[in-house]
Amino acid sequence: MDSRVFLSLSLCFLFLLPDLSHSAIRFPRWLGDKKTQGSVIRLPTGPSNSPVDPTRVTQLSWRPRAFIYRKFLTDEECDHLIILAKDKLEKSMVADNESGKSIASEVRTSSGMFLRKAQDEVVARIEDRLAAWTFLPIENGESIQILHYEHGQKYEPHYDYFHDKENQELGGHRVVTVLMYLSDVEKGGETVFPDSEGKETQPKDVNLSDCAKKGYSVKPEKGDALLFYSLHTDATPDPMSLHGSCPVIEGEKWSATKWIHVRSFEKALKKPATGGCVDQNANCGRWAAAGECEKNPVYMVGTEDATGFCRKSCKVCSS
């Protein structure tokens, strides 16, 4: 089946299923494969990890397609993610449009770090819930990135789909972005879509920052999750998905980002470029000098199933 058709069908399932409250959903003859006939996708259960609740999801915009899930995370989950990240933050980077390499830029002034997939039970539980909500496999997603914005820090409007071929080879374009807000922000820090069709009709609250008034904006509220698509249903880039993080004026902003690709991101990482002896992040040298090769070997060096991001700096390449 053509990947664009599969993507469209996935989106239809996401928003047309009448009830996601059951502990399991059956898909007879999914994609016509007899081996998966009657297969079951298990959704998380339990008081601390209730299944996806569509009654808490509201459509914000259709151009771009954007949705807000109120209280997607519990307060305890938000606090836990912040604790995991607090002492491991580094200056945030951006992808260079030409080379695809991570570079420093005044366009993005926050600090952040990546968690490992399924790093602990809480992280694994959140990843399962994200897969259930987006209806996209866990393997298509990147690791969750925790971001911290202090006074005046921001991320200028940008696209989450790629302009360079190098990043597109890692699972294709990012089709979905989920921004999970881990804290309230006293003033500023809104997510803004400057080109959204709703920017003229959205009521402009007096408490919004001047930056937020320049487009359709979403105010960070602890536990909420904002989902938007960077691609149209035919898998072509959506220029209306241009978005940014407004400067924090009062307080601080914590968020967690989940980028999900069209294809498997995990399988793409298993293919080592240049014999696997490369650094895939501009910060690798500094991280290695700080001892991260030993402290965070899964991300830095890798495992039998996935190549690490900083193999060259960690000096683990075979001769």
FILUMSE-152925 format. One record per atom (N, C-alpha, C): residue in one letter; x, y, z. Coordinates in steps of 0.001 Angstrom, whole numbers, padded with zeros to 6 digits, always signed. Example, Ala and Ser with C-alpha at 12.3 -4.5 7.8 and 13.67 -1.06 7.14 Angstrom:
<nodes>
A+013190-005690+007800
A+012300-004500+007800
A+013200-003300+007800
S+012850-002250+007080
S+013670-001060+007140
S+012900+000030+007870
</nodes>
This chain:
<nodes>
M+000842-001194+000000
M+000000+000000+000000
M+000875+001241+000000
D+000482+002243-000801
D+001229+003502-000848
D+001268+004141+000535
S+002456+004673+000928
S+002620+005227+002280
S+001668+006387+002531
R+001353+007168+001481
R+000448+008298+001681
R-000971+007830+001980
V-001370+006718+001320
V-002699+006158+001596
V-002753+005639+003021
F-001661+004940+003435
F-001620+004422+004808
F-001730+005547+005823
L-001013+006659+005550
L-001054+007798+006466
L-002460+008354+006561
S-003134+008488+005413
S-004497+009024+005418
S-005446+008125+006199
L-005290+006798+005996
L-006141+005859+006729
L-005892+005959+008225
S-004617+006106+008608
S-004291+006226+010029
S-004962+007436+010642
L-004956+008543+009900
L-005571+009769+010415
L-007076+009600+010555
C-007669+008897+009590
C-009115+008647+009678
C-009442+007855+010929
F-008671+006787+011197
F-008901+005992+012399
F-008776+006845+013647
L-007806+007758+013634
L-007532+008563+014822
L-008733+009376+015243
F-009438+009966+014281
F-010490+010906+014638
F-011900+010368+014423
L-012035+009177+013827
L-013364+008655+013562
L-013759+007506+014471
L-012797+006924+015197
L-013154+005846+016108
L-014124+006357+017167
P-015277+005709+017358
P-016272+006213+018299
P-015890+006036+019748
D-015058+005064+020067
D-014793+004802+021475
D-013407+004209+021636
L-012541+004896+022386
L-011205+004389+022672
L-011060+004027+024132
S-012184+003838+024820
S-012110+003618+026261
S-011930+002154+026625
H-011994+001249+025636
H-011816-000168+025943
H-010343-000486+026124
S-010062-001562+026814
S-008674-001931+027081
S-007998-002513+025850
A-008771-002880+024825
A-008177-003409+023612
A-009068-003077+022425
I-008470-002871+021254
I-009209-002588+020033
I-008800-003622+019011
R-009772-004239+018364
R-009479-005295+017406
R-009575-004749+015981
F-008619-005160+015151
F-008612-004757+013764
F-008535-006016+012902
P-009688-006596+012526
P-009663-007812+011714
P-009031-007537+010353
R-008096-008417+009968
R-007437-008349+008669
R-006831-006978+008428
W-006148-006442+009438
W-005489-005138+009317
W-004507-005161+008152
L-004700-004266+007177
L-003891-004159+005968
L-003901-005453+005152
G-004923-006274+005383
G-005064-007464+004572
G-004076-008563+004870
D-003357-008475+005953
D-002338-009466+006298
D-002976-010553+007149
K-003039-011774+006655
K-003688-012865+007382
K-003004-013134+008709
K-001707-012868+008782
K-000986-013127+010019
K-001470-012238+011147
T-002030-011071+010813
T-002472-010149+011855
T-003979-010169+012045
Q-004653-011117+011389
Q-006098-011187+011523
Q-006478-011377+012991
G-007362-010517+013470
G-007796-010614+014851
G-006755-010124+015832
S-005713-009421+015342
S-004671-008947+016253
S-005233-007896+017191
V-004535-007689+018305
V-005033-006790+019342
V-003965-005767+019685
I-004353-004502+019696
I-003479-003449+020196
I-003917-003161+021615
R-003044-003383+022552
R-003362-003185+023964
R-003168-001730+024349
L-004177-001119+024884
L-004055+000233+025393
L-003768+000181+026883
P-003000+001133+027408
P-002669+001131+028827
P-003913+001243+029696
T-003882+000593+030828
T-005003+000644+031761
T-004489+000931+033153
G-005422+001210+034067
G-005013+001456+035444
G-005302+002881+035845
P-005502+003135+037131
P-005877+004467+037594
P-004842+005536+037301
S-003535+005173+037277
S-002511+006182+037046
S-002190+006348+035567
N-002810+005516+034715
N-002519+005590+033293
N-003754+005220+032498
S-004803+006020+032624
S-006050+005736+031944
S-005850+005808+030443
P-006660+005068+029659
P-006508+005089+028204
P-006795+006483+027655
V-006547+006626+026357
V-006837+007895+025696
V-008306+008239+025873
D-008576+009476+026268
D-009941+009934+026509
D-010282+011002+025469
P-010988+010645+024387
P-011274+011603+023319
P-012132+012771+023765
T-012808+012654+024905
T-013651+013768+025368
T-012809+014945+025844
R-011510+014713+026066
R-010631+015789+026510
R-009815+016392+025368
V-010115+015955+024137
V-009402+016452+022957
V-010285+017442+022202
T-009736+018605+021891
T-010464+019641+021167
T-009686+020042+019924
Q-010376+020128+018804
Q-009738+020595+017578
Q-009575+022104+017658
L-008362+022582+017444
L-008077+024010+017479
L-008098+024624+016087
S-007610+023853+015115
S-007460+024392+013766
S-007443+023240+012771
W-007870+023527+011557
W-007753+022529+010497
W-006651+022895+009518
R-006249+024149+009508
R-005150+024613+008658
R-004220+025491+009490
P-003217+024936+010154
P-002811+023528+010157
P-003717+022698+011064
R-003621+021385+010935
R-004399+020513+011813
R-003748+020499+013191
A-004481+021002+014167
A-003933+021114+015528
A-005016+020762+016531
F-004614+020068+017609
F-005543+019583+018617
F-004928+019758+019997
I-005746+020022+020988
I-005278+020147+022371
I-005923+019058+023212
Y-005108+018364+024003
Y-005585+017314+024917
Y-005381+017851+026327
R-006473+018171+027003
R-006391+018736+028350
R-005996+017650+029348
K-004983+017951+030153
K-004496+017048+031199
K-004100+015684+030634
F-003330+015728+029565
F-002782+014499+028996
F-001807+013847+029983
L-001055+014682+030698
L-000139+014214+031732
L-000664+014602+033104
T-000388+013769+034084
T-000714+014127+035463
T+000355+015080+035990
D+000050+015769+037076
D+001046+016650+037687
D+002287+015868+038091
E+002081+014651+038575
E+003213+013827+039015
E+004104+013446+037828
E+003489+013146+036685
E+004278+012806+035497
E+005083+014024+035028
C+004461+015193+035043
C+005168+016421+034657
C+006383+016653+035547
D+006172+016559+036856
D+007263+016787+037807
D+008380+015755+037626
H+007999+014520+037338
H+008979+013448+037155
H+009874+013737+035948
L+009288+014176+034835
L+010077+014464+033636
L+011052+015614+033879
I+010608+016611+034633
I+011493+017744+034945
I+012677+017273+035788
I+012406+016419+036771
I+013476+015909+037638
I+014502+015115+036827
L+014020+014313+035856
L+014932+013524+035028
L+015880+014413+034221
A+015408+015606+033865
A+016166+016456+032941
A+017003+017530+033616
K+016633+017934+034808
K+017132+019177+035402
K+018649+019326+035401
D+019379+018281+035720
D+020837+018411+035830
D+021568+017966+034568
K+020836+017805+033457
K+021452+017332+032211
K+021183+018273+031035
L+020758+019495+031318
L+020376+020421+030251
L+021595+020990+029529
E+021475+021125+028217
E+022494+021758+027382
E+021791+022758+026472
K+022539+023714+025926
K+021956+024697+025019
K+021291+023995+023845
S+020069+024393+023527
S+019327+023783+022428
S+019961+024129+021083
M+019856+023198+020157
M+020432+023372+018827
M+019317+023359+017781
V+019677+023719+016546
V+018739+023643+015426
V+019401+022866+014299
A+018577+022343+013378
A+019117+021612+012229
A+019421+022587+011105
D+020660+022544+010616
D+021048+023394+009499
D+020303+022956+008240
N+019717+023923+007518
N+018908+023599+006344
N+019706+022956+005218
E+021004+023245+005155
E+021834+022713+004080
E+022405+021340+004427
S+023091+021260+005568
S+023798+020029+005924
S+022967+019082+006780
G+021977+019635+007502
G+021198+018809+008414
G+021848+018631+009767
K+023065+019169+009950
K+023778+019036+011219
K+023171+019951+012272
S+023346+019564+013543
S+022864+020397+014649
S+023838+021542+014880
I+023306+022760+014893
I+024149+023934+015085
I+023501+024858+016111
A+024316+025692+016747
A+023788+026686+017683
A+023232+027865+016902
S+022166+028483+017431
S+021556+029615+016744
S+020777+030456+017739
E+020797+031773+017518
E+020017+032676+018368
E+018521+032558+018085
V+018184+031801+017056
V+016773+031538+016757
V+016145+030739+017895
R+016972+029913+018537
R+016483+029033+019606
R+017393+029208+020821
T+016852+029748+021901
T+017697+030099+023047
T+017388+029301+024306
S+016600+028263+024179
S+016270+027430+025337
S+017418+026478+025651
S+017245+025663+026685
S+018157+024559+026981
S+017330+023278+027023
G+017979+022144+026778
G+017212+020904+026747
G+018081+019674+026790
M+017418+018504+026758
M+018098+017216+026716
M+017106+016165+026238
F+017636+015052+025740
F+016799+013947+025285
F+016784+012838+026334
L+015607+012332+026625
L+015481+011135+027440
L+015765+009917+026575
R+015985+008770+027194
R+016049+007521+026451
R+014642+006968+026305
K+014400+006266+025241
K+013099+005632+025088
K+012899+004607+026195
A+011692+004621+026770
A+011373+003696+027861
A+012432+003771+028956
Q+012902+004971+029248
Q+013960+005161+030246
Q+013561+004627+031610
D+012288+004783+031945
D+011752+004182+033157
D+010264+003921+032917
E+009571+003443+033926
E+008163+003080+033735
E+007299+004279+033369
V+007600+005423+033946
V+006804+006621+033668
V+006973+007043+032215
V+008214+007090+031747
V+008479+007478+030361
V+007840+006477+029399
A+007984+005196+029671
A+007399+004170+028810
A+005882+004298+028749
R+005280+004612+029882
R+003821+004759+029953
R+003364+005946+029103
I+004115+007026+029145
I+003766+008205+028346
I+003922+007906+026860
E+004987+007203+026501
E+005204+006848+025093
E+004091+005949+024576
D+003626+005017+025407
D+002503+004160+025010
D+001245+004994+024766
R+001021+005945+025635
R-000173+006788+025515
R-000102+007662+024268
L+001093+008154+023956
L+001271+008960+022744
L+000988+008130+021496
A+001448+006885+021488
A+001203+006009+020340
A-000290+005730+020182
A-000988+005558+021307
A-002423+005307+021256
A-003189+006526+020752
W-002761+007711+021180
W-003459+008932+020766
W-003202+009263+019298
T-001945+009206+018873
T-001595+009581+017504
T-001880+008479+016497
F-002040+007255+017006
F-002228+006077+016148
F-001021+005852+015246
L+000156+006219+015742
L+001412+005990+015028
L+002324+005155+015927
P+003085+004217+015338
P+003889+003291+016147
P+004959+003997+016976
I+005277+003410+018118
I+006334+003948+018975
I+007648+004041+018212
E+007927+003069+017346
E+009216+003044+016642
E+009368+004216+015664
N+008268+004871+015308
N+008354+006022+014406
N+008757+007299+015135
G+008755+007264+016465
G+009013+008466+017240
G+010463+008617+017660
E+010895+009862+017783
E+012190+010155+018383
E+012044+010077+019901
S+013150+010087+020593
S+013102+010147+022050
S+012488+011480+022478
I+011845+011483+023625
I+011236+012709+024142
I+012334+013712+024493
Q+012150+014959+024055
Q+013094+016020+024398
Q+012466+016933+025450
I+013171+017139+026552
I+012720+018050+027597
I+013353+019416+027352
L+012545+020471+027391
L+013034+021827+027128
L+012723+022750+028296
H+013646+023669+028544
H+013490+024647+029625
H+013719+026046+029059
Y+012735+026931+029258
Y+012833+028314+028815
Y+012809+029227+030046
E+013853+030034+030176
E+013894+031022+031245
E+013485+032379+030692
H+013566+033421+031514
H+013105+034753+031122
H+013751+035197+029794
G+012894+035572+028845
G+013364+036059+027561
G+013704+034996+026545
Q+013755+033729+026952
Q+014134+032674+026010
Q+012952+032282+025130
K+013252+031840+023910
K+012230+031657+022884
K+012713+030658+021835
Y+011833+030381+020895
Y+012178+029637+019678
Y+011414+030310+018547
E+012150+030971+017657
E+011520+031696+016553
E+010707+030731+015685
P+009686+031232+014970
P+008863+030366+014107
P+009703+029534+013142
H+009352+028270+013032
H+010104+027317+012226
H+009186+026174+011820
Y+009678+025306+010963
Y+008944+024106+010553
Y+009581+022884+011203
D+008779+021870+011460
D+009319+020622+011996
D+009601+019609+010892
Y+009092+019842+009682
Y+009520+018978+008575
Y+010886+019473+008098
F+011592+018617+007363
F+012991+018893+007039
F+013171+019484+005647
H+014241+020269+005509
H+014612+020817+004208
H+015813+020078+003626
D+016563+019362+004471
D+017759+018662+004010
D+017472+017174+003821
K+018237+016540+002933
K+018027+015124+002621
K+018540+014211+003728
E+019572+014651+004452
E+020171+013796+005481
E+019164+013435+006559
N+018428+014437+007061
N+017443+014153+008098
N+016234+013402+007555
Q+015898+013631+006294
Q+014756+012928+005708
Q+015016+011435+005591
E+016290+011055+005551
E+016624+009633+005485
E+016374+008931+006812
L+016257+009685+007898
L+016000+009093+009221
L+014497+009016+009470
G+013842+008094+008792
G+012413+007891+009007
G+011517+008831+008232
G+012083+009590+007304
G+011261+010519+006529
G+010942+011771+007326
H+010035+012569+006803
H+009642+013802+007479
H+009017+013512+008849
R+009097+014488+009730
R+008295+014451+010947
R+006859+014791+010548
V+005956+013874+010801
V+004561+014104+010413
V+003774+014719+011556
V+004094+014329+012802
V+003349+014806+013970
V+004324+015343+015013
T+003943+016445+015635
T+004651+016964+016801
T+003666+017035+017959
V+004080+016539+019118
V+003276+016673+020326
V+004085+017470+021342
L+003559+018630+021730
L+004192+019464+022758
L+003440+019267+024064
M+004120+018704+025050
M+003502+018482+026357
M+004017+019543+027325
Y+003102+020295+027892
Y+003488+021383+028797
Y+003651+020831+030216
L+004840+021010+030776
L+005163+020440+032081
L+005002+021453+033213
S+004726+022713+032864
S+004550+023740+033887
S+003621+024825+033360
D+003021+025565+034274
D+002308+026782+033896
D+003340+027882+033691
V+002974+028898+032916
V+003847+030054+032709
V+003049+031299+033075
E+003604+032112+033942
E+002875+033288+034412
E+002526+034235+033274
K+003485+034495+032384
K+003214+035340+031228
K+004209+035023+030127
G+003695+034975+028897
G+004538+034637+027754
G+004672+033137+027596
G+005599+032719+026730
G+005847+031292+026529
G+004801+030576+025704
E+003892+031322+025067
E+002847+030675+024282
E+003429+029996+023035
T+002740+028970+022549
T+003049+028392+021243
T+002209+029150+020228
V+002846+029686+019188
V+002135+030522+018233
V+002286+029971+016821
F+001185+029999+016070
F+001159+029607+014654
F+000893+030877+013839
P+001940+031519+013325
P+001772+032811+012654
P+000910+032771+011399
D+000858+031622+010705
D+000135+031541+009441
D-001168+030764+009544
S-001602+030422+010758
S-002829+029651+010929
S-004040+030422+010409
E-004993+029683+009840
E-006198+030328+009341
E-007022+030947+010471
G-006778+030515+011714
G-007569+031021+012829
G-006979+032230+013520
K-005869+032761+012996
K-005191+033848+013710
K-006021+035129+013769
E-006897+035344+012792
E-007693+036567+012768
E-008951+036443+013613
T-009435+035220+013791
T-010710+035024+014490
T-010543+034660+015961
Q-009339+034257+016374
Q-009144+033893+017778
Q-009234+035141+018656
P-010067+035105+019709
P-010128+036243+020644
P-008758+036483+021268
K-008324+037733+021305
K-007007+038054+021842
K-007134+038457+023308
D-006859+037495+024181
D-006910+037737+025622
D-005896+038807+026002
V-006276+039667+026929
V-005379+040748+027349
V-004117+040206+028007
N-004173+038966+028492
N-003016+038374+029162
N-002013+037759+028185
L-002379+037694+026891
L-001460+037157+025898
L-000323+038136+025648
S+000849+037601+025334
S+001990+038448+024999
S+001799+039016+023596
D+002557+040054+023263
D+002483+040643+021924
D+002850+039617+020865
C+003819+038750+021169
C+004221+037685+020243
C+003046+036765+019935
A+002292+036400+020968
A+001182+035458+020795
A+000056+036047+019963
K-000068+037369+019967
K-001140+038032+019222
K-000860+038090+017726
K+000322+037648+017306
K+000681+037686+015892
K+000219+036442+015132
G-000467+035541+015825
G-000957+034334+015167
G-001939+033618+016062
Y-002299+032382+015693
Y-003132+031568+016582
Y-002211+031048+017679
S-002575+031247+018935
S-001662+030910+020024
S-002300+029977+021041
V-001442+029216+021703
V-001851+028282+022741
V-001054+028598+023993
K-001735+028878+025082
K-001068+029200+026341
K-000684+027908+027064
P+000563+027804+027525
P+000977+026588+028228
P+000216+026401+029542
E-000337+025224+029722
E-000980+024871+030980
E-000487+023487+031375
K-000010+023362+032586
K+000625+022133+033054
K-000250+020915+032801
G+000323+019922+032121
G-000368+018671+031847
G-001020+018607+030482
D-001265+019760+029837
D-001894+019769+028521
D-000898+019341+027453
A-001415+018796+026346
A-000576+018388+025221
A-001162+018952+023933
L-000323+019612+023169
L-000706+020178+021878
L-000157+019284+020780
L-001039+018787+019932
L-000644+017946+018806
L-000936+018691+017516
F+000063+018725+016623
F-000206+019303+015298
F+000563+018519+014241
Y+000060+018606+013022
Y+000631+017886+011895
Y+001463+018831+011040
S+002645+018389+010657
S+003505+019159+009769
S+003284+018805+008312
L+002537+017735+008073
L+002249+017288+006715
L+000750+017270+006467
H+000381+017463+005192
H-001013+017284+004790
H-001331+015787+004784
T-002593+015450+004566
T-002983+014035+004539
T-002393+013303+003337
D-001900+014039+002330
D-001235+013382+001202
D+000275+013304+001406
A+000721+013592+002642
A+002123+013481+003050
A+003024+014562+002475
T+002454+015633+001958
T+003269+016770+001510
T+003364+017790+002644
P+004476+018548+002724
P+004648+019514+003816
P+003548+020569+003850
D+003133+020930+005052
D+002104+021947+005262
D+002777+023234+005750
P+002911+024242+004890
P+003577+025487+005310
P+002839+026219+006423
M+001551+025931+006608
M+000806+026571+007686
M+001189+026025+009056
S+002006+024953+009081
S+002444+024386+010366
S+003579+025195+010981
L+003971+026302+010344
L+004976+027195+010915
L+004567+027543+012348
H+005507+027387+013295
H+005169+027603+014701
H+006400+028051+015481
G+006173+028668+016611
G+007281+029108+017441
G+006886+029147+018897
S+007879+029342+019760
S+007643+029487+021193
S+007950+030929+021563
C+006937+031651+022025
C+007104+033059+022368
C+008023+033221+023580
P+008710+034364+023683
P+009598+034588+024827
P+008850+034517+026155
V+009491+033927+027149
V+008932+033903+028503
V+009117+035296+029114
I+008027+035860+029632
I+008072+037204+030213
I+008129+037136+031740
E+007318+036253+032310
E+007328+036048+033759
E+007290+034555+034040
G+008109+034115+035009
G+008145+032698+035358
G+009123+031936+034476
E+008899+030639+034327
E+009721+029779+033487
E+008817+028763+032807
K+009305+028181+031739
K+008517+027224+030962
K+009278+025916+030830
W+008588+024822+031174
W+009100+023475+030954
W+008159+022770+029987
S+008729+022082+029009
S+007896+021333+028068
S+008618+020072+027637
A+007871+019149+027054
A+008422+017902+026520
A+007916+017745+025095
T+008827+017526+024170
T+008473+017426+022755
T+008636+015995+022268
K+007646+015545+021517
K+007720+014233+020871
K+007528+014431+019378
W+008564+014126+018588
W+008463+014180+017135
W+008253+012767+016602
I+007291+012614+015701
I+006971+011299+015150
I+007079+011361+013627
H+007792+010387+013064
H+008100+010377+011639
H+007113+009526+010837
V+007195+009695+009521
V+006352+008926+008615
V+006698+007445+008680
R+007997+007148+008762
R+008462+005761+008825
R+009186+005511+010149
S+009674+004308+010315
S+010364+003939+011550
S+011647+004743+011727
F+011719+005495+012807
F+012926+006242+013146
F+013957+005297+013755
E+013499+004307+014495
E+014409+003361+015150
E+015182+002536+014130
K+014508+002058+013091
K+015190+001248+012072
K+016219+002082+011324
A+015884+003359+011096
A+016824+004231+010391
A+018091+004426+011209
L+017973+004508+012531
L+019146+004704+013387
L+020023+003461+013432
K+019449+002303+013121
K+020231+001071+013157
K+021214+000985+011994
K+021029+001847+010980
K+021924+001838+009830
K+023067+002808+010091
P+024227+002322+010504
P+025322+003234+010838
P+025903+003917+009608
A+025936+005244+009636
A+026544+005998+008540
A+028059+006009+008723
T+028779+005919+007602
T+030237+005943+007619
T+030785+004943+008644
G+030250+003735+008591
G+030727+002705+009497
G+030325+002926+010934
G+029407+003855+011184
G+028952+004104+012538
G+029896+004991+013316
C+031020+005434+012702
C+032011+006241+013418
C+031764+007718+013149
V+030652+008223+013646
V+030296+009623+013439
V+029665+010186+014706
D+029678+011504+014802
D+028901+012212+015814
D+027683+012805+015113
Q+026516+012581+015677
Q+025303+013088+015063
Q+024739+014290+015793
N+025520+014850+016702
N+025084+016035+017425
N+026313+016922+017667
A+026146+018220+017436
A+027264+019147+017576
A+027779+019223+019016
N+026986+018763+019972
N+027376+018817+021384
N+028168+017596+021836
C+028367+016619+020951
C+028954+015345+021370
C+030304+015511+022061
G+031171+016348+021514
G+032491+016527+022113
G+032410+017033+023537
R+031529+018027+023767
R+031381+018585+025113
R+030760+017571+026061
W+029787+016828+025570
W+029141+015815+026416
W+030142+014725+026796
A+030940+014294+025826
A+031922+013245+026102
A+032922+013718+027149
A+033369+014971+027034
A+034323+015522+027999
A+033728+015590+029396
A+032400+015693+029473
A+031724+015765+030772
A+031398+014384+031325
G+031830+013322+030617
G+031625+011970+031122
G+030326+011313+030724
E+029618+011887+029727
E+028324+011329+029350
E+028437+009976+028651
C+029602+009656+028101
C+029767+008340+027464
C+029548+007219+028476
E+029975+007471+029715
E+029791+006481+030778
E+028447+006654+031481
K+028011+007908+031648
K+026761+008163+032367
K+025527+007825+031528
N+025602+008051+030222
N+024445+007868+029345
N+024858+007079+028100
P+025330+005829+028278
P+025883+005062+027154
P+024869+004699+026083
V+023601+004529+026448
V+022600+004138+025447
V+022471+005215+024379
Y+022395+006476+024808
Y+022278+007573+023853
Y+023617+007847+023168
M+024689+007900+023936
M+025986+008311+023409
M+026642+007240+022534
V+026645+005993+023027
V+027358+004910+022352
V+026421+004025+021545
G+025255+003726+022127
G+024300+002859+021445
G+024242+001477+022041
T+023415+000647+021450
T+023240-000737+021895
T+023371-001658+020681
E+023115-002932+020895
E+023149-003882+019775
E+022061-003569+018760
D+020982-002944+019214
D+019838-002686+018333
D+019850-001307+017691
A+020608-000367+018238
A+020586+000996+017718
A+021948+001656+017890
T+022344+002428+016878
T+023617+003131+016910
T+023505+004382+017762
G+024516+004646+018587
G+024517+005839+019420
G+024769+007100+018606
F+024548+008248+019234
F+024651+009526+018545
F+026059+010110+018601
C+026917+009608+019485
C+028228+010245+019703
C+029356+009218+019728
R+029328+008275+018820
R+030299+007180+018830
R+031725+007683+018607
K+031886+008683+017754
K+033218+009187+017463
K+033840+009836+018695
S+033076+010719+019362
S+033597+011398+020546
S+033833+010429+021695
C+033050+009350+021738
C+033223+008362+022808
C+034328+007350+022493
K+034910+007475+021281
K+036051+006634+020889
K+035736+005148+020988
V+034593+004777+020430
V+034210+003362+020460
V+034209+002742+019065
C+034667+003480+018084
C+034679+002954+016707
C+035813+001958+016538
S+035518+000890+015840
S+036561-000107+015572
S+037476+000425+014484
S+038724+000041+014522
S+039702+000526+013555
S+039457-000115+012193
</nodes>
